[in-house]
């Protein structure tokens, strides 16, 4: 199968490429190197060492994985994207090429506009290119569990049955996104549903939880790391906590710490995405998967990290609660469904309490670089006080 990974240079895109190549698929890579540029703009960098895209491609060949055809460019440029699709005609597209940071989208007007226009524009370009050139291809689009927000009822996988005034229907579940970034993903979902309805495109919309970890089986085998960001704009809370624990600083929990989210390991994220690629939907089908394995509160995360760090480094880890820079519910119900991937045959292979140790060890291995980046960890982006540039 020929698979085009849009956003191949990213945290998910690179290990997915390694997995697909190792399974014998042909891979086309597309990336504008956007994340490298934006992370550098906030004076940060990946803690794990990552090769340039040119050196990554060479490393694939040197390790016997084959050569990918790589296109450097922006999927928000329709001429560029149409050229890629015409020249390669993939069987499957994996769309990861979006601005991925909620804090970045909340810095100010220019960042909010960039996020909405970049993300929605790229997705719209892609479905039109598919419709015009490869209408039988499959699009697997990475969404986020954050599209749903934190409603006070169970969260289904995309759709649910509704009864109202004596009538009933099967409708998309309402979305309650918490940032401009998350709203851009909601708009993507709506546009994908429409593209499926009018053009019958095959689409898998993946609502993914927070992904954690530095390792997959291929990363370990070939020593080809993916990125690991720790700053307050591009890193996750867990990345931040693990880095602070290694460096001997207090863990910076936002607000009460009762905010709860879904999580899955990098290894299992790649496993799920590969399963969704290889077991594609029927012609004209639109399907939604909620992709996570466990859910934890911020307080539970800090406690897990502190406990593992104590065992590894034999020192107590302090936990500090910062005023929450985000506008979000801190006490809420959270019970999303996640059955459909398991029905496809997915079985989790990792869990967060065990993987925290491997994250801590990798951060410790590169602790000198992490120490140089510690000034970018504490929160500076505030939802209610952001100003346009």
N, C-alpha and C positions, 0 to 999 in steps of 0.2 A: 504494500500500500504506500502511496506517496502522500506524505503528511506535511503541510505547510504550518510551521509554528511562527505565528506573528508575536513578537516579543521573546525571541529565542535567547536573548542575552540576559534575561531576568532570573529572579530567584527560582521560579517554577519552570520557566522555559528551558533553561540549560539542562537540569537533570532530566526533564522529560525527553529532550533530544537524545541524551545518553541512553535512556531506557528504550526508546523506539529504535535507535540504531542497533542496539544490542539484540533486539528482537527481529532484526532483518528488514525493517521498514526503510524506505527512502525518505530523507528529511530535507525540506527546503526551509531555510531560516530567513526571517525578516526582522529587522530591528533598526531603530534610529539612534540607539545608545542613549536614549532619553534619561533613563534612571541614573546612569553614570554622571551625566551632566547635572541633573538636579541635586543629587546627593553632594556633589562637589560644591554646589552653590551655597549649601548650608555648612560648609567646612567640615564635611564628614566623608566617610569612605567605608567600604566593606571591611570588617574586621578579618574575615577569612581572605586569603590571597586569591584573587581571580585574574586569570589571564586576559589579555586583549582578545577581541573577537578573532583577529587574524591568527593569534597563537592558539586559541581554542580549536580552530579549524585544523591547524597543523597537528595538534595533539590528538585529535580524533583519528587522523590518518596514521600517526605513529603508533597508536594503540590498536590498529586493525579494525576500527569501527567504520571506516569509509570516509568519504568526503561529502560534506553538505554543500548545496548551492546556496550561497548567502547573498541577500540583497540588503544593502544599507539604505534606509529611507523611511519616510513617515507614512503610515497607513491613512493618515488624514489627508494625504495628497492623492486625489482620485486617479490622476494620470499615472503616478508611480504604481499604485496598487493594481490598476488594470493591466499595466505592463507585466507585473509579476505573475498575475493570474494567467494571462495569455501565454506567457513563455513557459510556465510550469504545469498548468492544468492539474492541480492536486486532487486527490480523491477526498481528502479531509483537510479542513482548516481548524487549527486550534488558536483561538483569538485571546491572546494575553497582552496585546500591545495597547495598554491603557495607562493613564496616570493613576497610580494605585494608592495614593496617600490621602486619607481623610484630613489630617492636619494641614497638609499643603493646600488643599482645596479651601480651607477656612482662613488662610492668611489674609486675604483681601480680595477685592473685586477682580483684579487681573488673574489671580490664581483660580478663582471660582469660574471665570469665563473660560480660561484655558482648559480646566478640567471638563466642563460640560461640553464645550465645542470639540475638544480633542477626542474624548471618549465616544460621544454620540456620532461625531462625524466619521471616525474610523469605522465604526460598526455599520453605519449606513453605506459607506463606500464599499464595504466588504459584501454585504448582501446584494447590492446592485451588481457588483462584479460577478458574484456567483450566478445570479439570475441571468446575466447576459452571456456568460462564457461557459460556466460549468454548473448548470442547474441541477444536476444529479449528485453533486458533491454534498458532503456532510459538514456542517459547522458545529464545532464544540466551543461554546463561549463560556469564559470564566466570569461568573457573577460573584455575589457575596451574600452570606447569610445576613449581613447588615442591611440588605434591602428590606427585610421584614420588620426590622426594629424589634421592639420588645412589647408586643401586644399582650393583653391579659387573658389570652386563650392559647390553646395548642396551635403550633404553626405547621400546616401541612406542607407537602412538597409541591408548591406552585399553585395548586387549585383546590377548591373545596366545594361541597354541596351547600347551597344557601336556600332557605325557605323564608319567604316574605309575603305577607298579605295573601296567603293561601296558594302562592305559586312557588316553584322551586327551579333552580338552575345550578349548573356546575361552572363556577366563575374563578378568575384569578384571585388569589388571596390578596387583600389590601396591603399596601406597602407603607412603612413608617420610617423612612430613612433618616439618619442622624447627621448627615453632612452633605455638602454639595457633591463630593465624590460618590457617596452612596446613592444620591439621587440620580447621578449620571448612569449608574448601573441599573436603577429602576427604569429609566427611560430606554436604555438598551433592551431590557427585557420586553417592554411594551413594543418596541420597534421590531424585535425578533418575532414576537407572536404575530404581528401584522404581516411581516414578510412571509412567514409560514402560511398564513391564511390566504394571502392573495397569490403567492407564487409557488406554494407547496414545497418550499425548501426544507430539507431535513435538518433539524436543529436540536442540539442538546444544550440546555441552559443549566449550568452548574452553579448552585448556590453554595459556595465554599466557606467553611469556617476559617478561623485563624490557623495558619500552617506554621509549625515549629520544627526546628532541627537544622542540623548542618550536614547530615549524611543521608545517602542512599546507597544501595549496594554498588552501583556503578561509580559514584563519587569515591567510595572507599577502595574499590578495585583499581581505579585509574588515577587516584589522587588528583582529581579535577574538581576543585571546590566550586560551589555556587556562592553567591554573595550572602552576607550576613550583616544587616544594617542595625545599628543600635541607637541612632539619634532620635530625637523626639518627633521629627517630621516623617522619617522613612522607616524607622524601626518599629517593631511591635513591643508591647508591654513586657512580654516574656523575654525577648532579646535584651531589653533594657535591664530587667531584674537579674538575669544571669550574668551580665557584664558587671553590674554593680557589686554582685556577690563576689565575683572573682577579684575585683579590685579592692574590696574591703570597704565599700561605701554603703550607706543606707539604701534600701530599696524604696523607690519613689512611687508609692501607690496613690492613685488619683481619687480624691473624695473619700467616701465611706469604704470603698473597696468591695461593695456588694454587686457591682456590675458583672453579669454572667454572659459568657460567650461560648460558642462551640469551637473545638480544637481537633486537629488531626496532624499526624506527623508528616514530614516532607516525603518520606518513603511511601506512606499510604496515600498521600495526595497523588503522587506519580502513578501509583498502582491504580487508583480510581480513574484517573484521566486516561490511562492506557486502556483500561477496561471499556470506558465509554467510547474510545476511538475504535477498538477492535470489534465491539458489539454495537454497531451503529444502529440508529433508528430505522424504522420502515420508511419507504418513500412517502413524503408528505407529512411525516410525524414531527410534532414538537413535544419534547419531553423535558421535565425538570427534575434534577436530583439535588437534594440537600446533602452536602458532602462534609460530614464531620463524624467523629467517633465518640468524643466525650465533651462535657461542658463543665467549666470551672468559673468561679468568681475570681476577681482580682485578689481578694484576701487569700483564697485557697492557693492561687499561684505563688504569692509571696511566701506563704508558709511552706509550700513544697520546695521552692528554691532555697529558702533559708535552711531547711532541714538537710537537703542534699549537700549544700555548700559546707555546712557544719561538719558533716561526715567526711567530706573530701579534704577540707582545708583546716579542720580542727579549730574553727573560730566562730564565735557568735555573729549573726548577721542581724543588723538593726532594720526595722521596717518603719518608714515615715509616711504619714498621710499628707499629701499636698492638697490645697484647694483644687477642686476638679476644674481644669481649663475647658472642659467640654460641656455642652448642654445635653444632658442625657438623664434617663431614669437611673437612679442608683439602687433602688429597691424595686424589684420587678419579678414577675413570673416568667419562666423560660422553659418551654418544653417542645422543641421542634421535632418533627418526625424525620426519620432517615432510614427508610426501608428499601427504596428502589434499587440502590446499588448492590445491596446484599442479595436482592432477588436476581441480579445479574451474575452473582457469584463472588462478590467482594467479601473478603474476610480481613479484618484489621490485623496487622502484624506487630504494631508498636503501641505503647501507651505513654502518656506524658510523664508520669512519675519516674519511669525508667529512663526516658530519653533526656530528661533534664541533666542527668549525670554526663551524658556524652556531649551535650551542649557546653556545660561548664568546663569539661576537659578541653574542648576545642578552643573556647575563649581563653582559657589559661595558656594554651599553646601559643596564642597570639596576643598575650596580655600586654606586651609593650605597645603594640599598635592601639589596643583598646584604651590604654592609659592616655595615649596622646589624643584620643577622641572624647574623653570623659566630659569635657565642657559642653558638648552638644547634646547631652542626655536629658538634662532637666527641662521641664516644659516651658516654652516661651510663646507658643501659639494658643491664643485664648479665643474661644468661639464668640463670646459676646462683645469683645473689645477689639476685634480685628478691624483694620483700616485699609482701604484701597490704596494701591500704589499710583 
